[in-house]
Amino acid sequence: MSQEPAALRHWPQGARVNVNYGSAEEILSTKPDLILTDPFMAPSMRQLLARTGAKIVEVPPAENFEQIRSVTRMVAKTVGAEARGEQLIAQMDADLRAIAANRPARRLHVAEWGNGGYVPGAGGLFSTMLKEAGAVSIENRAMGFYDVEALIAAKPDLLIYGDTYRGMATLRSDQDNHPALMKRYDGRRIRYASLYGCGVPRTARITRQMQADMIAAAKR
């Protein structure tokens, strides 16, 4: 993803990182001292990489701000940047305090629309962001898919779009621009920086902006 426009909007220095697809050959060619991996690496891959002598650290997913705090400290300690880790957490906590002080009096009902009609369920990172901001998803149990008719029938206050693939011509974009949605939700469609759904300290800043945009759109 180092060359993806969505990622480069936030971390332009990623353009200096060569593209790889996580194969053993690509990883080994970089001669790493440290390998950060998720919990889903195949055991055979883990065994192969362990033979290089590189330190392998499994980084768990972060789907709420307490987990983000824990993972940030874990990675910062691993790379010897604990002071920088605490600085990032302090910035995150300042954003969370500002969010808490600006929650709307009435909880907003929203739908994360786009991506082929996919609506995330409760328990994930997006659900956490909504709860902090003072909102809730119309699909509050399990993830699911909504067609245009079902979306309108659910009557969310707002439609929220992740901006990962903003500007790319796709059939999904055509669905997002359905005339019925354009008319009903004129002025009540907002975008947020989805960052591929990764839980990082910057998620709080994105939540803060999303909250401000939701409150402004709900008044229209």
PATI-514725 format. One record per residue: residue in one letter; chain; x, z, y of N, C-alpha, C in turn. Coordinates in Angstrom, 3 decimals. Layout:
[atom A,A,[X,Z,Y],[X,Z,Y],[X,Z,Y]]
...
This chain:
[atom M,A,[0.817,0.000,-1.213],[0.000,0.000,0.000],[0.851,0.000,1.263]]
[atom S,A,[2.173,-0.078,1.125],[3.030,0.061,2.303],[2.851,-1.058,3.316]]
[atom Q,A,[2.294,-2.193,2.890],[2.084,-3.296,3.824],[0.615,-3.468,4.207]]
[atom E,A,[-0.245,-2.563,3.766],[-1.671,-2.671,4.059],[-1.937,-2.355,5.527]]
[atom P,A,[-2.677,-3.206,6.245],[-2.964,-2.947,7.654],[-3.603,-1.585,7.898]]
[atom A,A,[-4.492,-1.146,6.996],[-5.174,0.139,7.205],[-4.180,1.288,7.236]]
[atom A,A,[-3.235,1.285,6.304],[-2.242,2.357,6.264],[-1.298,2.274,7.456]]
[atom L,A,[-0.932,1.064,7.844],[0.044,0.897,8.918],[-0.502,1.286,10.286]]
[atom R,A,[-1.823,1.364,10.407],[-2.391,1.842,11.675],[-2.016,3.298,11.918]]
[atom H,A,[-1.769,4.048,10.840],[-1.476,5.473,10.972],[0.001,5.786,10.762]]
[atom W,A,[0.626,5.084,9.851],[2.041,5.307,9.574],[2.777,3.976,9.597]]
[atom P,A,[3.048,3.419,10.785],[3.693,2.101,10.854],[5.070,2.061,10.209]]
[atom Q,A,[5.709,3.243,10.081],[7.013,3.254,9.433],[6.920,2.883,7.964]]
[atom G,A,[5.693,2.897,7.407],[5.516,2.483,6.017],[5.913,1.045,5.774]]
[atom A,A,[5.933,0.226,6.833],[6.301,-1.178,6.680],[7.731,-1.338,6.190]]
[atom R,A,[8.547,-0.297,6.356],[9.943,-0.370,5.903],[10.079,-0.098,4.411]]
[atom V,A,[8.986,0.344,3.778],[9.030,0.684,2.352],[8.661,-0.545,1.530]]
[atom N,A,[9.491,-0.882,0.569],[9.221,-2.047,-0.270],[7.961,-1.842,-1.102]]
[atom V,A,[7.221,-2.901,-1.307],[6.028,-2.848,-2.145],[6.427,-2.613,-3.595]]
[atom N,A,[5.720,-1.703,-4.263],[5.862,-1.591,-5.720],[4.529,-1.151,-6.287]]
[atom Y,A,[4.350,-1.365,-7.567],[3.069,-1.082,-8.222],[3.176,0.073,-9.209]]
[atom G,A,[4.229,0.869,-9.051],[4.358,2.069,-9.864],[4.837,1.830,-11.281]]
[atom S,A,[5.407,0.662,-11.549],[5.935,0.428,-12.896],[7.255,1.183,-13.059]]
[atom A,A,[7.623,1.463,-14.311],[8.867,2.189,-14.568],[10.061,1.428,-14.010]]
[atom E,A,[10.051,0.099,-14.166],[11.185,-0.702,-13.705],[11.348,-0.607,-12.194]]
[atom E,A,[10.219,-0.669,-11.475],[10.288,-0.604,-10.010],[10.747,0.768,-9.543]]
[atom I,A,[10.267,1.812,-10.208],[10.669,3.166,-9.825],[12.153,3.381,-10.102]]
[atom L,A,[12.604,2.974,-11.274],[13.997,3.189,-11.650],[14.952,2.382,-10.784]]
[atom S,A,[14.509,1.221,-10.300],[15.392,0.369,-9.488],[15.763,1.035,-8.160]]
[atom T,A,[14.962,2.006,-7.714],[15.264,2.689,-6.451],[16.240,3.847,-6.639]]
[atom K,A,[16.551,4.180,-7.897],[17.459,5.287,-8.219],[17.067,6.566,-7.468]]
[atom P,A,[15.855,7.059,-7.707],[15.370,8.213,-6.931],[16.012,9.528,-7.357]]
[atom D,A,[16.138,10.429,-6.398],[16.523,11.812,-6.693],[15.288,12.647,-7.011]]
[atom L,A,[14.150,12.238,-6.444],[12.912,12.994,-6.565],[11.757,12.025,-6.787]]
[atom I,A,[10.883,12.352,-7.719],[9.692,11.541,-7.976],[8.468,12.431,-7.820]]
[atom L,A,[7.600,12.094,-6.871],[6.325,12.792,-6.701],[5.262,11.987,-7.416]]
[atom T,A,[4.505,12.632,-8.270],[3.499,11.925,-9.049],[2.183,12.694,-9.055]]
[atom D,A,[1.106,11.978,-9.333],[-0.180,12.657,-9.495],[-0.308,13.171,-10.928]]
[atom P,A,[-1.353,13.924,-11.251],[-1.476,14.481,-12.609],[-1.829,13.450,-13.672]]
[atom F,A,[-2.041,12.193,-13.265],[-2.560,11.208,-14.206],[-1.497,10.253,-14.730]]
[atom M,A,[-0.240,10.554,-14.483],[0.830,9.702,-15.021],[0.808,9.742,-16.549]]
[atom A,A,[0.966,8.581,-17.163],[0.979,8.500,-18.627],[2.160,9.293,-19.182]]
[atom P,A,[1.961,10.040,-20.265],[3.058,10.827,-20.841],[4.289,9.990,-21.161]]
[atom S,A,[4.087,8.763,-21.635],[5.225,7.903,-21.967],[6.047,7.577,-20.724]]
[atom M,A,[5.346,7.349,-19.589],[6.041,7.085,-18.328],[6.818,8.312,-17.885]]
[atom R,A,[6.200,9.478,-17.988],[6.869,10.716,-17.583],[8.141,10.940,-18.394]]
[atom Q,A,[8.070,10.695,-19.698],[9.238,10.878,-20.560],[10.354,9.914,-20.184]]
[atom L,A,[9.983,8.687,-19.875],[10.976,7.680,-19.505],[11.669,8.055,-18.204]]
[atom L,A,[10.884,8.464,-17.207],[11.465,8.800,-15.914],[12.308,10.067,-15.989]]
[atom A,A,[11.925,10.984,-16.868],[12.676,12.232,-17.002],[14.111,11.969,-17.441]]
[atom R,A,[14.329,10.884,-18.163],[15.675,10.563,-18.644],[16.624,10.177,-17.518]]
[atom T,A,[16.098,9.845,-16.352],[16.956,9.445,-15.235],[17.669,10.625,-14.611]]
[atom G,A,[17.162,11.821,-14.863],[17.733,13.001,-14.227],[17.080,13.334,-12.906]]
[atom A,A,[16.157,12.479,-12.444],[15.454,12.751,-11.187],[14.509,13.936,-11.371]]
[atom K,A,[14.330,14.702,-10.325],[13.367,15.793,-10.356],[11.963,15.210,-10.248]]
[atom I,A,[11.058,15.599,-11.147],[9.684,15.096,-11.133],[8.757,16.242,-10.739]]
[atom V,A,[7.974,16.026,-9.684],[7.052,17.043,-9.192],[5.646,16.467,-9.206]]
[atom E,A,[4.755,17.151,-9.899],[3.358,16.715,-9.980],[2.582,17.289,-8.798]]
[atom V,A,[2.002,16.396,-8.010],[1.259,16.799,-6.815],[-0.234,16.696,-7.114]]
[atom P,A,[-0.961,17.795,-7.113],[-2.393,17.748,-7.426],[-3.179,17.112,-6.285]]
[atom P,A,[-4.378,16.602,-6.571],[-5.210,16.052,-5.498],[-5.675,17.161,-4.568]]
[atom A,A,[-5.956,16.796,-3.322],[-6.436,17.758,-2.331],[-7.778,17.274,-1.805]]
[atom E,A,[-8.839,18.010,-2.124],[-10.186,17.580,-1.751],[-10.874,18.559,-0.806]]
[atom N,A,[-10.140,19.548,-0.334],[-10.650,20.419,0.726],[-9.447,20.905,1.523]]
[atom F,A,[-9.702,21.568,2.628],[-8.605,21.897,3.533],[-7.705,22.997,2.988]]
[atom E,A,[-8.223,23.868,2.157],[-7.357,24.865,1.533],[-6.391,24.187,0.561]]
[atom Q,A,[-6.880,23.210,-0.186],[-5.995,22.462,-1.085],[-4.975,21.645,-0.299]]
[atom I,A,[-5.394,21.058,0.816],[-4.453,20.321,1.663],[-3.346,21.256,2.141]]
[atom R,A,[-3.727,22.463,2.538],[-2.752,23.455,2.992],[-1.744,23.766,1.878]]
[atom S,A,[-2.254,23.951,0.670],[-1.396,24.295,-0.469],[-0.462,23.148,-0.841]]
[atom V,A,[-1.005,21.936,-0.902],[-0.201,20.777,-1.295],[0.855,20.470,-0.234]]
[atom T,A,[0.487,20.605,1.036],[1.455,20.349,2.107],[2.634,21.301,2.001]]
[atom R,A,[2.351,22.571,1.755],[3.441,23.547,1.596],[4.287,23.231,0.363]]
[atom M,A,[3.630,22.806,-0.692],[4.347,22.488,-1.934],[5.321,21.332,-1.723]]
[atom V,A,[4.838,20.258,-1.113],[5.690,19.088,-0.904],[6.775,19.393,0.128]]
[atom A,A,[6.412,20.119,1.199],[7.404,20.468,2.217],[8.545,21.283,1.615]]
[atom K,A,[8.214,22.215,0.752],[9.256,23.013,0.093],[10.114,22.150,-0.813]]
[atom T,A,[9.480,21.231,-1.511],[10.203,20.366,-2.438],[11.237,19.507,-1.728]]
[atom V,A,[10.899,19.014,-0.534],[11.822,18.127,0.186],[12.654,18.874,1.223]]
[atom G,A,[12.557,20.213,1.248],[13.366,20.991,2.178],[12.938,20.866,3.624]]
[atom A,A,[11.629,20.729,3.847],[11.119,20.572,5.214],[9.986,21.560,5.447]]
[atom E,A,[10.223,22.822,5.120],[9.164,23.827,5.196],[8.682,24.053,6.630]]
[atom A,A,[9.598,24.021,7.589],[9.194,24.210,8.985],[8.275,23.084,9.440]]
[atom R,A,[8.597,21.853,9.042],[7.747,20.718,9.396],[6.395,20.841,8.721]]
[atom G,A,[6.368,21.317,7.491],[5.105,21.523,6.784],[4.222,22.510,7.516]]
[atom E,A,[4.794,23.611,7.978],[4.015,24.613,8.705],[3.519,24.061,10.038]]
[atom Q,A,[4.324,23.195,10.659],[3.892,22.574,11.908],[2.665,21.704,11.681]]
[atom L,A,[2.671,20.923,10.596],[1.528,20.069,10.266],[0.288,20.915,9.976]]
[atom I,A,[0.476,22.014,9.261],[-0.653,22.894,8.943],[-1.203,23.535,10.212]]
[atom A,A,[-0.330,23.931,11.125],[-0.778,24.527,12.385],[-1.612,23.531,13.187]]
[atom Q,A,[-1.196,22.264,13.197],[-1.964,21.230,13.887],[-3.327,21.054,13.230]]
[atom M,A,[-3.333,21.065,11.891],[-4.578,20.935,11.148],[-5.520,22.100,11.470]]
[atom D,A,[-5.000,23.309,11.473],[-5.839,24.482,11.731],[-6.399,24.475,13.158]]
[atom A,A,[-5.615,23.982,14.109],[-6.119,23.879,15.483],[-7.289,22.898,15.547]]
[atom D,A,[-7.179,21.791,14.830],[-8.280,20.829,14.786],[-9.507,21.442,14.116]]
[atom L,A,[-9.305,22.216,13.053],[-10.434,22.830,12.350],[-11.153,23.838,13.252]]
[atom R,A,[-10.409,24.554,14.077],[-11.054,25.504,15.006],[-11.895,24.748,16.033]]
[atom A,A,[-11.377,23.637,16.514],[-12.130,22.838,17.480],[-13.388,22.260,16.841]]
[atom I,A,[-13.284,21.851,15.587],[-14.444,21.316,14.866],[-15.517,22.390,14.719]]
[atom A,A,[-15.097,23.586,14.307],[-16.055,24.688,14.111],[-16.777,25.036,15.407]]
[atom A,A,[-16.093,24.889,16.529],[-16.694,25.239,17.817],[-17.665,24.186,18.329]]
[atom N,A,[-17.665,23.018,17.686],[-18.489,21.913,18.195],[-19.511,21.396,17.183]]
[atom R,A,[-19.795,22.181,16.144],[-20.786,21.716,15.175],[-22.154,21.594,15.830]]
[atom P,A,[-22.897,20.543,15.514],[-24.233,20.372,16.097],[-25.183,21.450,15.604]]
[atom A,A,[-26.201,21.747,16.404],[-27.177,22.779,16.039],[-27.964,22.382,14.799]]
[atom R,A,[-28.252,21.093,14.664],[-28.951,20.587,13.490],[-27.993,19.786,12.624]]
[atom R,A,[-27.953,20.091,11.325],[-27.063,19.367,10.425],[-27.509,17.910,10.322]]
[atom L,A,[-26.599,16.994,10.568],[-26.905,15.570,10.530],[-26.874,15.048,9.101]]
[atom H,A,[-27.793,14.154,8.772],[-27.816,13.504,7.469],[-27.242,12.096,7.629]]
[atom V,A,[-26.182,11.825,6.872],[-25.483,10.556,7.053],[-25.285,9.874,5.697]]
[atom A,A,[-24.978,8.596,5.769],[-24.608,7.843,4.574],[-23.289,7.151,4.840]]
[atom E,A,[-22.305,7.355,3.958],[-21.091,6.550,4.037],[-21.431,5.221,3.377]]
[atom W,A,[-21.613,4.218,4.189],[-22.082,2.929,3.702],[-20.923,1.953,3.660]]
[atom G,A,[-21.122,0.847,2.928],[-20.054,-0.123,2.755],[-19.482,-0.004,1.367]]
[atom N,A,[-18.367,-0.710,1.111],[-17.744,-0.679,-0.213],[-18.744,-0.986,-1.317]]
[atom G,A,[-19.551,-2.026,-1.113],[-20.475,-2.453,-2.146],[-21.657,-1.542,-2.346]]
[atom G,A,[-21.989,-0.714,-1.361],[-23.123,0.184,-1.482],[-22.785,1.529,-2.086]]
[atom Y,A,[-21.491,1.789,-2.287],[-21.080,3.054,-2.890],[-21.259,4.205,-1.902]]
[atom V,A,[-21.847,5.290,-2.383],[-22.016,6.495,-1.578],[-21.376,7.651,-2.347]]
[atom P,A,[-20.357,8.308,-1.789],[-19.683,9.388,-2.525],[-20.583,10.595,-2.686]]
[atom G,A,[-20.382,11.320,-3.762],[-21.184,12.508,-4.026],[-20.552,13.764,-3.465]]
[atom A,A,[-21.127,14.898,-3.804],[-20.642,16.180,-3.311],[-19.344,16.559,-4.022]]
[atom G,A,[-18.557,17.382,-3.368],[-17.373,17.937,-4.002],[-16.082,17.234,-3.676]]
[atom G,A,[-16.151,16.023,-3.116],[-14.942,15.292,-2.791],[-14.491,15.526,-1.366]]
[atom L,A,[-13.436,14.812,-0.967],[-12.865,14.991,0.353],[-13.848,14.622,1.457]]
[atom F,A,[-14.569,13.510,1.286],[-15.503,13.103,2.327],[-16.602,14.139,2.507]]
[atom S,A,[-17.069,14.719,1.413],[-18.073,15.782,1.487],[-17.543,16.977,2.274]]
[atom T,A,[-16.285,17.320,2.046],[-15.650,18.410,2.792],[-15.598,18.101,4.278]]
[atom M,A,[-15.221,16.866,4.613],[-15.140,16.465,6.014],[-16.508,16.572,6.685]]
[atom L,A,[-17.551,16.092,5.993],[-18.893,16.158,6.555],[-19.332,17.604,6.781]]
[atom K,A,[-19.101,18.447,5.797],[-19.519,19.852,5.915],[-18.849,20.520,7.105]]
[atom E,A,[-17.540,20.290,7.271],[-16.826,20.877,8.405],[-17.400,20.387,9.722]]
[atom A,A,[-17.762,19.093,9.749],[-18.237,18.480,10.985],[-19.678,18.844,11.326]]
[atom G,A,[-20.400,19.410,10.351],[-21.801,19.767,10.581],[-22.765,18.706,10.112]]
[atom A,A,[-22.426,18.034,9.025],[-23.268,16.967,8.493],[-23.306,17.062,6.975]]
[atom V,A,[-24.167,16.257,6.367],[-24.279,16.221,4.915],[-24.629,14.802,4.507]]
[atom S,A,[-24.141,14.379,3.337],[-24.431,13.041,2.845],[-25.825,12.996,2.232]]
[atom I,A,[-26.498,11.852,2.360],[-27.807,11.693,1.728],[-27.690,11.752,0.217]]
[atom E,A,[-26.514,11.422,-0.323],[-26.284,11.520,-1.768],[-25.468,12.776,-1.990]]
[atom N,A,[-26.153,13.925,-2.124],[-25.448,15.204,-2.106],[-25.227,15.808,-3.484]]
[atom R,A,[-25.439,15.043,-4.519],[-25.207,15.568,-5.870],[-24.069,14.804,-6.541]]
[atom A,A,[-24.372,13.640,-7.068],[-23.353,12.835,-7.730],[-23.202,11.518,-6.985]]
[atom M,A,[-22.026,10.909,-7.142],[-21.809,9.638,-6.467],[-22.785,8.592,-7.008]]
[atom G,A,[-23.079,7.600,-6.190],[-24.024,6.583,-6.618],[-23.904,5.333,-5.776]]
[atom F,A,[-24.764,4.373,-6.051],[-24.770,3.114,-5.319],[-26.159,2.898,-4.739]]
[atom Y,A,[-26.209,2.499,-3.483],[-27.464,2.273,-2.789],[-27.557,0.814,-2.378]]
[atom D,A,[-28.724,0.207,-2.628],[-28.950,-1.093,-2.025],[-29.538,-0.859,-0.632]]
[atom V,A,[-29.735,-1.933,0.114],[-30.196,-1.798,1.488],[-31.550,-1.109,1.550]]
[atom E,A,[-32.466,-1.476,0.645],[-33.805,-0.890,0.662],[-33.757,0.615,0.415]]
[atom A,A,[-32.972,1.036,-0.587],[-32.871,2.461,-0.905],[-32.223,3.228,0.240]]
[atom L,A,[-31.267,2.601,0.900],[-30.611,3.251,2.019],[-31.606,3.514,3.150]]
[atom I,A,[-32.406,2.515,3.491],[-33.388,2.676,4.559],[-34.432,3.724,4.185]]
[atom A,A,[-34.840,3.722,2.909],[-35.833,4.701,2.459],[-35.304,6.127,2.542]]
[atom A,A,[-33.990,6.304,2.389],[-33.398,7.645,2.455],[-33.349,8.191,3.877]]
[atom K,A,[-33.481,7.325,4.869],[-33.582,7.696,6.279],[-32.427,8.571,6.787]]
[atom P,A,[-31.192,8.163,6.562],[-30.095,8.926,7.161],[-30.125,8.791,8.681]]
[atom D,A,[-29.591,9.791,9.367],[-29.514,9.719,10.827],[-28.494,8.677,11.271]]
[atom L,A,[-27.411,8.577,10.505],[-26.291,7.732,10.887],[-25.716,7.020,9.672]]
[atom L,A,[-25.076,5.880,9.896],[-24.283,5.204,8.884],[-22.812,5.339,9.264]]
[atom I,A,[-21.991,5.690,8.298],[-20.565,5.872,8.541],[-19.802,4.909,7.654]]
[atom Y,A,[-18.847,4.228,8.231],[-18.058,3.231,7.509],[-16.591,3.643,7.506]]
[atom G,A,[-15.973,3.659,6.335],[-14.528,3.811,6.269],[-13.883,2.526,6.772]]
[atom D,A,[-12.770,2.657,7.498],[-12.191,1.471,8.135],[-11.064,0.833,7.333]]
[atom T,A,[-10.954,1.178,6.049],[-9.823,0.701,5.265],[-9.660,-0.805,5.340]]
[atom Y,A,[-10.744,-1.532,5.160],[-10.646,-2.991,5.130],[-11.370,-3.635,6.304]]
[atom R,A,[-11.379,-2.935,7.434],[-12.025,-3.455,8.624],[-11.397,-4.787,9.042]]
[atom G,A,[-12.246,-5.735,9.388],[-11.755,-7.018,9.871],[-11.533,-8.051,8.797]]
[atom M,A,[-11.667,-7.668,7.527],[-11.491,-8.625,6.433],[-12.839,-9.224,6.064]]
[atom A,A,[-12.866,-10.536,5.854],[-14.108,-11.223,5.494],[-14.392,-11.011,4.010]]
[atom T,A,[-15.480,-10.309,3.699],[-15.859,-10.047,2.318],[-17.372,-10.048,2.195]]
[atom L,A,[-17.860,-10.191,0.958],[-19.297,-10.086,0.725],[-19.806,-8.699,1.076]]
[atom R,A,[-18.945,-7.707,0.922],[-19.343,-6.346,1.286],[-19.619,-6.255,2.791]]
[atom S,A,[-18.839,-6.951,3.574],[-19.076,-6.958,5.012],[-20.412,-7.603,5.336]]
[atom D,A,[-20.765,-8.651,4.578],[-22.061,-9.285,4.789],[-23.187,-8.279,4.557]]
[atom Q,A,[-23.049,-7.473,3.508],[-24.068,-6.460,3.214],[-24.153,-5.441,4.345]]
[atom D,A,[-22.996,-5.033,4.868],[-22.980,-4.057,5.960],[-23.725,-4.561,7.187]]
[atom N,A,[-23.731,-5.879,7.351],[-24.354,-6.484,8.537],[-25.750,-7.029,8.259]]
[atom H,A,[-26.409,-6.491,7.260],[-27.771,-6.917,6.951],[-28.657,-6.720,8.194]]
[atom P,A,[-29.488,-7.705,8.527],[-30.310,-7.599,9.746],[-31.154,-6.326,9.821]]
[atom A,A,[-31.679,-5.869,8.676],[-32.507,-4.657,8.691],[-31.694,-3.438,9.125]]
[atom L,A,[-30.426,-3.380,8.687],[-29.576,-2.263,9.081],[-29.142,-2.401,10.531]]
[atom M,A,[-28.830,-3.613,10.934],[-28.385,-3.838,12.312],[-29.457,-3.405,13.300]]
[atom K,A,[-30.722,-3.698,12.970],[-31.816,-3.348,13.874],[-32.086,-1.853,13.863]]
[atom R,A,[-32.166,-1.284,12.662],[-32.549,0.128,12.553],[-31.448,1.058,13.041]]
[atom Y,A,[-30.193,0.674,12.815],[-29.085,1.570,13.142],[-28.215,1.044,14.279]]
[atom D,A,[-28.815,0.295,15.177],[-28.102,-0.159,16.356],[-27.626,1.056,17.159]]
[atom G,A,[-26.330,1.153,17.357],[-25.773,2.295,18.091],[-25.574,3.535,17.257]]
[atom R,A,[-25.972,3.505,15.994],[-25.822,4.685,15.135],[-25.006,4.347,13.887]]
[atom R,A,[-24.000,3.500,14.096],[-23.066,3.119,13.037],[-21.666,3.448,13.541]]
[atom I,A,[-20.973,4.312,12.839],[-19.639,4.704,13.291],[-18.630,4.464,12.180]]
[atom R,A,[-17.377,4.375,12.573],[-16.289,4.188,11.616],[-15.336,5.378,11.675]]
[atom Y,A,[-14.736,5.664,10.527],[-13.715,6.707,10.505],[-12.518,6.205,9.732]]
[atom A,A,[-11.361,6.773,9.998],[-10.126,6.356,9.324],[-10.102,6.965,7.931]]
[atom S,A,[-10.329,6.145,6.918],[-10.516,6.687,5.569],[-9.207,7.056,4.881]]
[atom L,A,[-8.093,6.466,5.265],[-6.791,6.820,4.686],[-6.814,6.812,3.154]]
[atom Y,A,[-7.607,5.903,2.587],[-7.708,5.767,1.132],[-8.208,7.034,0.442]]
[atom G,A,[-8.838,7.925,1.181],[-9.386,9.134,0.564],[-8.368,10.203,0.260]]
[atom C,A,[-7.165,10.101,0.833],[-6.115,11.080,0.543],[-6.264,12.308,1.425]]
[atom G,A,[-6.107,13.476,0.825],[-6.185,14.725,1.568],[-4.842,15.095,2.157]]
[atom V,A,[-4.685,14.931,3.466],[-3.450,15.245,4.183],[-3.828,16.015,5.451]]
[atom P,A,[-2.864,16.694,6.095],[-3.208,17.459,7.300],[-3.908,16.626,8.371]]
[atom R,A,[-3.577,15.354,8.480],[-4.201,14.495,9.490],[-5.706,14.333,9.248]]
[atom T,A,[-6.166,14.666,8.047],[-7.597,14.575,7.744],[-8.423,15.396,8.726]]
[atom A,A,[-7.895,16.528,9.184],[-8.630,17.360,10.137],[-8.792,16.637,11.463]]
[atom R,A,[-7.754,15.942,11.930],[-7.865,15.194,13.184],[-8.884,14.061,13.056]]
[atom I,A,[-8.896,13.409,11.880],[-9.875,12.348,11.638],[-11.282,12.930,11.609]]
[atom T,A,[-11.444,14.112,10.997],[-12.746,14.781,10.954],[-13.212,15.149,12.358]]
[atom R,A,[-12.293,15.587,13.169],[-12.629,15.956,14.557],[-13.150,14.743,15.327]]
[atom Q,A,[-12.492,13.606,15.170],[-12.946,12.397,15.849],[-14.276,11.923,15.274]]
[atom M,A,[-14.410,12.011,13.943],[-15.655,11.610,13.307],[-16.812,12.468,13.804]]
[atom Q,A,[-16.580,13.772,13.955],[-17.613,14.674,14.464],[-18.049,14.267,15.865]]
[atom A,A,[-17.086,13.989,16.735],[-17.413,13.592,18.105],[-18.221,12.302,18.118]]
[atom D,A,[-17.831,11.347,17.264],[-18.550,10.077,17.207],[-19.967,10.259,16.654]]
[atom M,A,[-20.114,11.140,15.656],[-21.445,11.384,15.079],[-22.373,12.027,16.104]]
[atom I,A,[-21.879,13.014,16.814],[-22.717,13.705,17.795],[-23.147,12.733,18.890]]
[atom A,A,[-22.225,11.882,19.344],[-22.555,10.921,20.387],[-23.576,9.904,19.875]]
[atom A,A,[-23.383,9.422,18.637],[-24.296,8.414,18.088],[-25.679,8.988,17.836]]
[atom A,A,[-25.756,10.266,17.430],[-27.046,10.892,17.127],[-27.910,11.031,18.368]]
[atom K,A,[-27.306,10.994,19.533],[-28.068,11.127,20.778],[-28.693,9.810,21.225]]
[atom R,A,[-28.321,8.714,20.567],[-28.817,7.417,21.005],[-30.210,7.140,20.465]]
